[in-house]
Amino acid sequence: QVQLVESGGGLVQAGGSLRLSCAASGRTFSSYNMGWFRQAPGKEREFVAAIARVGSWTSYADSVKGRFTISRDNAKNTLYLQMNSLKPEDTAVYYCAADQRLGGPRSDGAKYDYWGQGTQVTISS
């Protein structure tokens, strides 16, 4: 199995940027497709972005496309989410997750096997 720890959250003004990191330990990081999800107060968890085990195959929610970029460094066992042009509606707890199934990056959180504890992102207007 793999253990995931997110960092990089915080409070920024609308229009600003943040970069989230997710450090993985345990089983080989490159064995997993990885994803970012978020959950705002009173709302269900939603998909943000996902990336394949290796290479550049990525997937994004329409709400973040063009503003967020997911990437990974398998040598450093780390997943990233670069968030630009942030909006108040991006405020949420952001979670990274690992998917050990074969195939490409998925947007269905139910398909992910391991989750981090989350990091709070707050965007002020």
C-alpha atoms as a printed R data frame, in Angstrom:
    type eleno elety resid chain resno       x      y       z
1   ATOM     1    CA   GLN     A     1   0.000  0.000   0.000
2   ATOM     2    CA   VAL     A     2   0.976  3.650  -0.184
3   ATOM     3    CA   GLN     A     3   0.765  6.489   2.338
4   ATOM     4    CA   LEU     A     4  -0.074  9.975   1.091
5   ATOM     5    CA   VAL     A     5   0.536 13.339   2.759
6   ATOM     6    CA   GLU     A     6  -0.644 16.603   1.210
7   ATOM     7    CA   SER     A     7   0.878 20.017   1.826
8   ATOM     8    CA   GLY     A     8   0.873 23.495   0.354
9   ATOM     9    CA   GLY     A     9  -2.617 24.656   1.201
10  ATOM    10    CA   GLY     A    10  -3.321 28.085   2.602
11  ATOM    11    CA   LEU     A    11  -5.188 31.363   2.276
12  ATOM    12    CA   VAL     A    12  -4.745 33.429  -0.880
13  ATOM    13    CA   GLN     A    13  -6.648 36.195  -2.607
14  ATOM    14    CA   ALA     A    14  -8.697 35.581  -5.708
15  ATOM    15    CA   GLY     A    15  -6.491 35.585  -8.789
16  ATOM    16    CA   GLY     A    16  -3.546 34.199  -6.873
17  ATOM    17    CA   SER     A    17  -1.739 30.889  -7.130
18  ATOM    18    CA   LEU     A    18  -0.888 27.915  -4.944
19  ATOM    19    CA   ARG     A    19   0.994 24.705  -5.524
20  ATOM    20    CA   LEU     A    20  -0.115 21.632  -3.654
21  ATOM    21    CA   SER     A    21   2.176 18.681  -3.101
22  ATOM    22    CA   CYS     A    22   1.404 15.096  -2.183
23  ATOM    23    CA   ALA     A    23   4.295 13.035  -0.840
24  ATOM    24    CA   ALA     A    24   3.968  9.284  -1.206
25  ATOM    25    CA   SER     A    25   5.691  6.540   0.746
26  ATOM    26    CA   GLY     A    26   5.404  2.782   0.786
27  ATOM    27    CA   ARG     A    27   4.817  0.872  -2.400
28  ATOM    28    CA   THR     A    28   6.368  2.168  -5.629
29  ATOM    29    CA   PHE     A    29   4.768  5.502  -6.479
30  ATOM    30    CA   SER     A    30   4.896  4.861 -10.217
31  ATOM    31    CA   SER     A    31   2.585  1.858  -9.715
32  ATOM    32    CA   TYR     A    32  -0.365  4.209  -9.248
33  ATOM    33    CA   ASN     A    33  -2.431  6.541 -11.308
34  ATOM    34    CA   MET     A    34  -2.918  9.613  -9.106
35  ATOM    35    CA   GLY     A    35  -5.697 12.110  -8.649
36  ATOM    36    CA   TRP     A    36  -6.678 15.289  -6.860
37  ATOM    37    CA   PHE     A    37 -10.148 15.726  -5.425
38  ATOM    38    CA   ARG     A    38 -11.723 18.444  -3.321
39  ATOM    39    CA   GLN     A    39 -14.613 18.866  -0.943
40  ATOM    40    CA   ALA     A    40 -16.178 22.185   0.002
41  ATOM    41    CA   PRO     A    41 -18.294 22.610   3.130
42  ATOM    42    CA   GLY     A    42 -21.747 21.148   2.628
43  ATOM    43    CA   LYS     A    43 -20.863 19.723  -0.764
44  ATOM    44    CA   GLU     A    44 -19.914 16.327  -2.069
45  ATOM    45    CA   ARG     A    45 -16.361 15.455  -2.943
46  ATOM    46    CA   GLU     A    46 -15.554 16.283  -6.550
47  ATOM    47    CA   PHE     A    47 -12.882 15.348  -9.040
48  ATOM    48    CA   VAL     A    48 -10.251 17.947  -9.871
49  ATOM    49    CA   ALA     A    49  -7.514 16.285 -11.934
50  ATOM    50    CA   ALA     A    50  -5.778 12.969 -12.524
51  ATOM    51    CA   ILE     A    51  -2.549 11.755 -14.076
52  ATOM    52    CA   ALA     A    52  -1.353  8.389 -15.382
53  ATOM    53    CA   ARG     A    53   1.424  6.350 -13.816
54  ATOM    54    CA   VAL     A    54   4.013  7.570 -16.278
55  ATOM    55    CA   GLY     A    55   3.980  9.950 -19.161
56  ATOM    56    CA   SER     A    56   1.734 12.942 -19.711
57  ATOM    57    CA   TRP     A    57  -1.793 11.479 -19.859
58  ATOM    58    CA   THR     A    58  -3.899 13.807 -17.729
59  ATOM    59    CA   SER     A    59  -7.561 14.555 -17.107
60  ATOM    60    CA   TYR     A    60  -9.229 17.658 -15.653
61  ATOM    61    CA   ALA     A    61 -12.600 18.762 -14.411
62  ATOM    62    CA   ASP     A    62 -14.106 21.421 -16.662
63  ATOM    63    CA   SER     A    63 -14.177 23.857 -13.749
64  ATOM    64    CA   VAL     A    64 -10.374 23.887 -13.449
65  ATOM    65    CA   LYS     A    65  -9.278 23.253 -17.026
66  ATOM    66    CA   GLY     A    66  -6.828 25.911 -18.170
67  ATOM    67    CA   ARG     A    67  -6.175 27.087 -14.596
68  ATOM    68    CA   PHE     A    68  -4.844 23.985 -12.809
69  ATOM    69    CA   THR     A    69  -2.009 21.687 -13.851
70  ATOM    70    CA   ILE     A    70  -1.387 18.240 -12.403
71  ATOM    71    CA   SER     A    71   2.076 16.755 -12.581
72  ATOM    72    CA   ARG     A    72   4.210 14.142 -10.889
73  ATOM    73    CA   ASP     A    73   7.845 13.400 -10.222
74  ATOM    74    CA   ASN     A    74   8.212  9.654  -9.829
75  ATOM    75    CA   ALA     A    75  11.856 10.010  -8.799
76  ATOM    76    CA   LYS     A    76  10.732 12.145  -5.840
77  ATOM    77    CA   ASN     A    77   7.545 10.154  -5.136
78  ATOM    78    CA   THR     A    78   5.572 13.378  -5.299
79  ATOM    79    CA   LEU     A    79   2.377 14.543  -6.963
80  ATOM    80    CA   TYR     A    80   1.706 18.232  -7.620
81  ATOM    81    CA   LEU     A    81  -1.230 20.479  -8.380
82  ATOM    82    CA   GLN     A    82  -0.363 23.948  -9.650
83  ATOM    83    CA   MET     A    83  -3.389 26.181  -9.193
84  ATOM    84    CA   ASN     A    84  -3.511 29.556 -10.934
85  ATOM    85    CA   SER     A    85  -6.201 32.219 -11.303
86  ATOM    86    CA   LEU     A    86  -7.830 30.979  -8.149
87  ATOM    87    CA   LYS     A    87 -11.465 31.785  -7.461
88  ATOM    88    CA   PRO     A    88 -13.452 31.820  -4.204
89  ATOM    89    CA   GLU     A    89 -15.336 28.765  -5.456
90  ATOM    90    CA   ASP     A    90 -12.052 26.833  -5.395
91  ATOM    91    CA   THR     A    91 -12.169 26.970  -1.604
92  ATOM    92    CA   ALA     A    92 -12.182 23.402  -0.295
93  ATOM    93    CA   VAL     A    93 -10.158 20.690   1.359
94  ATOM    94    CA   TYR     A    94  -7.998 19.138  -1.330
95  ATOM    95    CA   TYR     A    95  -7.125 15.446  -1.237
96  ATOM    96    CA   CYS     A    96  -4.695 13.378  -3.255
97  ATOM    97    CA   ALA     A    97  -5.520  9.776  -4.004
98  ATOM    98    CA   ALA     A    98  -3.892  6.712  -5.537
99  ATOM    99    CA   ASP     A    99  -5.497  4.257  -7.959
100 ATOM   100    CA   GLN     A   100  -3.832  0.881  -8.431
101 ATOM   101    CA   ARG     A   101  -6.142 -0.389 -11.175
102 ATOM   102    CA   LEU     A   102  -4.931 -0.848 -14.730
103 ATOM   103    CA   GLY     A   103  -5.939  1.696 -17.313
104 ATOM   104    CA   GLY     A   104  -5.816  5.453 -17.568
105 ATOM   105    CA   PRO     A   105  -6.434  8.215 -15.027
106 ATOM   106    CA   ARG     A   106  -9.957  8.181 -13.617
107 ATOM   107    CA   SER     A   107 -12.345 10.840 -12.369
108 ATOM   108    CA   ASP     A   108 -14.402  8.459 -10.205
109 ATOM   109    CA   GLY     A   109 -13.245  8.752  -6.627
110 ATOM   110    CA   ALA     A   110 -14.715  5.347  -5.821
111 ATOM   111    CA   LYS     A   111 -12.002  3.781  -7.979
112 ATOM   112    CA   TYR     A   112  -9.209  5.166  -5.824
113 ATOM   113    CA   ASP     A   113  -7.709  2.946  -3.169
114 ATOM   114    CA   TYR     A   114  -5.661  5.255  -0.955
115 ATOM   115    CA   TRP     A   115  -6.251  8.808   0.228
116 ATOM   116    CA   GLY     A   116  -4.332 11.504   2.027
117 ATOM   117    CA   GLN     A   117  -5.650 13.494   4.975
118 ATOM   118    CA   GLY     A   118  -6.284 16.646   2.951
119 ATOM   119    CA   THR     A   119  -5.034 20.222   2.926
120 ATOM   120    CA   GLN     A   120  -7.231 23.307   3.247
121 ATOM   121    CA   VAL     A   121  -7.311 25.848   0.439
122 ATOM   122    CA   THR     A   122  -9.156 29.100   1.098
123 ATOM   123    CA   ILE     A   123  -9.587 31.789  -1.535
124 ATOM   124    CA   SER     A   124 -10.714 35.222  -0.395
125 ATOM   125    CA   SER     A   125 -12.615 37.558  -2.691
